[in-house]
Amino acid sequence: MYEFTVAKSHILRNPKLALFTVAAVTLAVAVIVVFMGMLGGFEEEIISSTVENNPHVYVQPKPDEKYVYLYRTVSSYLSDYPGVEAISARLIGKAGARHKDEVRGVEFIGVDPVDEDRLMKVREDVVAGDFFDLERRKLSVFIGTKLAKELELKLEDDFILARGNKSVRLKVAGLFETGSAVDKSRIYIPLSTAQDLVGEGDVVSEVDAKIVDIYRAPYMVADLKTKFRYESKSWQDMNADILQLIQTQSIFSMIFYILIFIIAGFGIANTMIMIISRRTKEIGILMAMGATRNSILKIFMMESLILAPPAATLGIILAFLTARLIMSYGIELPSEIYVVSRMNIVMNPEYFLYAVVFALMVNFVAGIYPAWKASRMDPVEAIGSI
């Protein structure tokens, strides 16, 4: 196949132009792979914080009630569903925490510590104390590290938790740290203590469950709604805004990829047109020697495609090194704004495959017009032009 030989010789005779084309695609590939890695890491962190670290199914009070009264019956009912791996009845409320001269608004969660740990794996986030102490010590509390720092609290210190005209003095039994915004506002207390503080008797705010297959949550919720009047929601319902954010982000990402594709394509096309303008006479001679227009088209298309593999390889290497460099700085993000607390870049294998496909496509598309233009030349005019 002589077209390939001619294309290769063209590249070797003009290394500077070839390097320019490779550099354009290398940068485009690197930018896209790093950007995909950043988006992938962002989505992983969001999923971790909204799905893995939260219940998948929520059973909340009936429309005309404020609390779930028959929560033990609801818990038993939920346990009959296949795939349910954890259930916890929780009483959630707002209160004020006061220690010395410091006062902070907090969200308290009254729980059975054993059930809550099965649901939320709280002990994995504990940095001090034993979470199961909540079962043995009624007036104890587990508090987020950032909240403890703001209130100047240490282990075994006590503080006042007030709600309306009721208050209780609690002792810090332990600290937890999730790395999210809840570390500044959340506390765990025994369920009975929360019920005394709320003053509504043996009630909870919701009964939550985790299931093995998180994508079956909407089907389970739909079934629950047909069985009783309690308000049932899936994790998708509870995080609709965040899921919409991810979907919107995907649209913006696609626009970004298209723009990068166009920019890189114009760079390659411009280089190829320059190459053709310098080889007008050579093209005419080839056609005078018997080369067909299809052969000329193949030569310049091959010339463009030959440069794709090295550009893709260099782009992948550059993307990997850039990602490692960014991750080495351990960049933290304000979780109140960005939902996640740190920048994470994932280098999934499919991203590298996309990089190779992108490099081939951009070189192919960018080479079509210059190659077609070369094949349309009149051989007599081409030879006589220089």
C-alpha positions in Angstrom: 0.0 0.0 0.0 2.1 2.9 -1.3 -0.2 5.6 0.1 0.9 4.7 3.6 4.6 4.9 2.6 4.1 8.3 1.0 2.2 9.6 4.0 4.9 8.4 6.4 7.6 10.0 4.3 5.7 13.3 4.3 5.6 13.3 8.1 9.3 12.4 8.5 10.3 15.3 6.1 8.3 17.9 8.1 8.8 17.0 11.8 8.0 20.5 13.0 4.5 20.5 11.5 3.9 17.0 12.7 4.9 17.9 16.2 2.6 20.9 16.1 -0.3 18.6 15.2 0.6 16.1 17.9 1.0 18.8 20.5 -2.5 20.2 19.7 -4.2 16.9 20.1 -2.0 15.9 23.1 -3.2 19.0 25.0 -6.8 18.5 24.0 -6.7 14.9 25.2 -5.0 15.8 28.4 -7.5 18.5 29.2 -10.5 16.3 28.5 -9.1 13.3 30.5 -8.3 15.5 33.5 -11.7 17.2 33.2 -13.5 13.8 33.0 -11.4 12.7 36.0 -12.4 15.8 38.0 -16.1 15.3 37.1 -15.9 11.6 37.9 -14.3 12.3 41.3 -16.9 15.0 42.0 -19.7 12.6 41.2 -18.2 9.8 43.3 -17.9 12.2 46.3 -21.5 13.3 45.9 -22.7 9.7 45.6 -20.6 8.8 48.7 -22.1 11.7 50.7 -25.7 11.5 49.5 -26.2 7.8 49.0 -23.6 5.7 50.8 -23.7 8.0 53.9 -27.4 8.4 54.0 -30.5 6.2 54.1 -32.0 4.9 50.8 -35.6 4.8 52.0 -37.4 7.2 54.3 -40.7 6.6 56.0 -42.0 9.8 57.5 -45.2 11.0 59.3 -48.6 10.8 57.7 -49.8 14.1 56.1 -51.9 15.0 59.1 -49.4 14.0 61.8 -46.1 15.5 63.0 -44.4 12.3 64.1 -44.4 8.5 63.4 -46.2 6.9 66.4 -46.2 3.3 65.4 -42.6 3.2 64.4 -41.9 -0.3 65.7 -44.7 -1.6 63.4 -43.2 0.3 60.5 -39.7 -1.0 61.3 -41.0 -4.6 61.4 -42.9 -4.0 58.1 -39.7 -2.6 56.4 -37.7 -5.6 57.5 -40.0 -7.9 55.5 -38.8 -6.4 52.2 -36.0 -8.4 50.4 -32.7 -6.6 50.2 -33.2 -4.5 53.4 -29.9 -4.5 55.3 -30.4 -1.9 58.0 -33.3 0.0 59.7 -33.2 2.8 62.2 -35.9 4.8 63.9 -34.7 8.3 64.4 -36.1 11.4 66.2 -34.6 14.5 64.5 -35.0 18.1 65.7 -33.4 21.5 66.1 -32.0 22.8 69.4 -29.5 25.2 70.8 -26.3 24.0 72.4 -24.6 26.2 75.1 -21.2 25.8 76.7 -19.6 28.7 78.7 -20.3 31.8 76.5 -20.6 29.9 73.2 -24.1 29.1 71.7 -24.7 27.2 68.5 -27.7 25.9 66.7 -27.6 22.1 66.3 -29.5 19.3 64.7 -29.9 16.5 67.2 -30.7 12.9 66.2 -32.1 10.6 68.8 -31.2 7.0 67.9 -30.7 3.5 69.1 -26.9 3.4 68.6 -26.8 -0.3 67.4 -29.5 0.3 64.8 -28.0 3.7 63.7 -24.5 2.2 63.3 -25.9 -0.6 61.0 -27.7 2.1 59.0 -25.0 4.9 58.9 -21.8 3.1 60.0 -21.3 5.9 62.5 -18.4 4.1 64.2 -16.3 4.4 61.1 -16.4 8.2 61.6 -15.7 8.1 65.3 -12.4 9.7 66.3 -12.9 9.5 70.1 -15.2 7.4 72.4 -17.4 4.4 71.9 -20.6 5.1 70.0 -22.5 2.3 71.8 -22.1 4.3 75.1 -25.3 6.1 74.0 -27.1 2.8 74.8 -25.7 2.7 78.4 -25.5 6.4 79.2 -28.8 8.2 78.8 -27.4 11.8 79.2 -24.5 11.3 76.8 -23.9 12.8 73.4 -21.7 12.3 70.3 -20.8 15.5 68.7 -19.1 16.6 65.4 -15.5 17.7 65.7 -16.0 21.1 64.2 -19.0 21.8 66.5 -17.0 20.6 69.5 -14.2 23.0 68.5 -16.6 26.0 68.2 -18.2 25.2 71.6 -14.8 24.5 73.1 -15.9 21.1 74.2 -13.7 18.1 75.0 -14.4 14.5 76.1 -16.5 14.2 79.3 -17.3 18.0 79.2 -21.0 18.8 79.7 -23.2 21.4 78.1 -26.8 22.5 77.9 -29.0 21.4 75.0 -32.2 23.5 75.0 -35.3 23.2 72.9 -38.2 25.6 73.6 -38.8 25.7 77.3 -37.1 22.3 77.9 -33.4 21.7 78.4 -31.1 18.9 79.4 -27.4 18.7 80.5 -25.4 16.3 78.4 -21.9 14.9 78.7 -19.7 14.5 75.6 -19.1 10.7 75.3 -17.3 10.9 71.9 -16.5 12.8 68.7 -17.1 12.0 65.1 -15.8 13.4 61.9 -17.5 12.8 58.5 -15.5 15.4 56.5 -18.8 17.1 55.5 -20.9 20.1 56.7 -22.7 18.0 59.3 -19.5 18.1 61.5 -20.5 21.7 62.4 -24.1 21.0 63.4 -25.0 17.4 64.1 -25.1 15.6 67.4 -26.3 12.1 68.3 -28.1 11.4 71.5 -30.1 8.4 72.9 -33.6 8.1 71.5 -35.2 8.3 74.9 -33.4 11.5 75.7 -34.5 13.0 72.4 -38.1 12.0 73.2 -37.9 13.6 76.6 -36.6 16.8 75.0 -39.4 16.8 72.3 -42.1 15.9 74.9 -44.3 14.1 72.5 -44.1 10.6 74.0 -42.7 7.5 72.3 -42.4 8.9 68.8 -39.8 9.3 66.1 -39.5 11.7 63.1 -38.8 8.9 60.6 -37.9 5.3 60.1 -35.0 4.9 57.6 -33.7 1.9 55.8 -30.7 1.0 53.6 -31.1 -1.6 50.9 -28.6 -3.7 48.9 -29.7 -2.4 45.5 -30.0 1.4 45.8 -31.7 1.7 42.5 -34.7 -0.4 43.7 -35.5 2.3 46.3 -38.2 4.0 44.1 -40.0 0.7 43.5 -39.9 -0.1 47.3 -41.3 3.4 48.0 -44.0 3.0 45.4 -45.1 -0.2 47.1 -45.0 1.3 50.6 -47.3 4.1 49.4 -49.9 1.6 48.4 -49.7 -0.2 51.8 -50.1 2.6 54.3 -50.5 6.4 54.6 -47.1 7.2 55.9 -45.1 9.5 53.6 -42.4 7.4 51.9 -39.5 8.8 50.0 -36.4 7.4 48.2 -32.9 8.8 48.3 -33.6 10.1 44.8 -36.6 12.1 46.1 -34.5 13.5 49.0 -31.6 14.5 46.8 -33.4 15.7 43.7 -31.6 19.0 43.6 -28.2 17.3 43.7 -29.1 14.8 41.1 -30.3 17.7 38.9 -27.0 19.4 39.5 -25.2 16.3 38.2 -27.4 16.1 35.1 -26.9 19.8 34.4 -23.2 19.4 34.9 -23.2 16.6 32.3 -24.7 18.9 29.7 -22.1 21.6 30.4 -19.4 19.0 30.2 -20.6 17.8 26.8 -20.6 21.4 25.5 -17.0 21.8 26.8 -15.9 18.6 25.1 -17.4 19.8 21.8 -15.6 23.1 22.1 -12.3 21.4 22.8 -12.9 19.1 19.8 -13.6 22.1 17.5 -10.5 24.0 18.7 -8.2 21.0 18.3 -9.8 20.2 14.9 -9.2 23.7 13.6 -5.6 23.5 14.7 -5.0 20.2 12.9 -6.9 21.3 9.8 -4.9 24.5 9.6 -1.7 22.6 9.8 -2.8 20.1 7.2 -3.8 22.9 4.8 -0.3 24.5 5.3 1.3 21.1 4.5 -0.8 20.8 1.3 0.0 24.4 0.2 3.7 23.5 0.4 3.3 20.3 -1.5 1.2 21.5 -4.4 3.9 20.6 -7.0 4.5 17.2 -5.4 0.8 16.4 -5.5 0.7 17.3 -9.2 3.7 15.0 -9.9 2.1 12.1 -8.0 -1.1 12.5 -10.1 0.9 12.9 -13.3 2.6 9.6 -12.4 -0.8 7.8 -12.2 -1.9 8.4 -8.6 -5.7 8.6 -8.5 -7.7 11.3 -6.7 -8.7 8.6 -4.2 -5.0 7.8 -3.6 -4.2 11.4 -2.9 -7.2 11.5 -0.5 -5.9 8.4 1.3 -2.4 9.8 1.6 -3.5 12.9 3.4 -6.1 11.1 5.5 -3.5 8.6 6.6 -1.0 11.3 7.3 -3.5 12.8 9.7 -4.5 9.5 11.3 -0.8 8.4 11.8 -0.4 11.2 14.2 -3.3 10.2 16.4 -1.8 7.3 18.4 1.3 9.1 19.6 -0.9 12.2 20.4 -3.3 10.0 22.4 -0.5 8.3 24.3 1.2 11.5 25.2 -2.1 13.1 26.2 -2.9 10.2 28.5 0.6 10.4 30.1 0.2 14.2 30.5 -3.3 13.8 32.0 -2.1 11.1 34.5 0.8 13.2 35.7 -1.4 16.4 35.9 -4.0 14.5 38.0 -1.3 13.1 40.3 0.1 16.6 40.7 -3.3 18.1 41.6 -4.1 15.3 44.0 -0.7 15.7 45.8 -1.8 19.1 47.0 -4.9 17.7 48.8 -7.1 20.6 47.8 -10.0 21.1 50.3 -13.3 22.6 49.3 -15.9 24.4 51.4 -18.5 21.6 51.7 -21.3 24.2 52.4 -20.8 25.5 48.8 -19.6 22.5 46.8 -21.4 19.6 48.6 -18.1 17.7 48.8 -15.2 18.6 51.1 -12.2 17.8 48.9 -11.2 17.7 45.3 -10.9 14.2 44.0 -9.7 13.1 40.5 -10.4 9.5 39.4 -8.5 8.0 36.4 -10.9 5.4 35.3 -9.7 3.0 32.5 -12.6 4.0 30.2 -11.3 7.6 30.3 -8.1 6.5 28.5 -10.2 4.6 25.9 -12.2 7.8 25.3 -8.9 9.7 24.9 -7.8 7.3 22.1 -11.2 7.5 20.4 -11.2 11.3 20.7 -7.7 11.6 19.2 -8.6 9.3 16.2 -11.9 11.2 15.6 -10.4 14.7 15.8 -7.6 13.8 13.5 -10.0 12.0 11.0 -12.5 14.8 11.0 -9.9 17.6 10.8 -8.1 15.8 7.9 -11.2 15.4 5.7 -11.3 18.8 4.2 -7.5 19.3 3.5 -7.4 15.8 2.0 -10.4 16.4 -0.2 -8.9 19.7 -1.3 -5.6 18.0 -2.2 -7.5 15.3 -4.2 -9.4 18.0 -6.2 -6.2 19.7 -7.6 -5.6 19.7 -11.3 -2.2 18.0 -11.9 -1.1 20.4 -14.7 -2.0 23.5 -12.6 -0.3 22.0 -9.6 3.0 21.3 -11.4 3.0 24.7 -13.0 2.2 26.6 -9.8 5.8 26.7 -8.5 
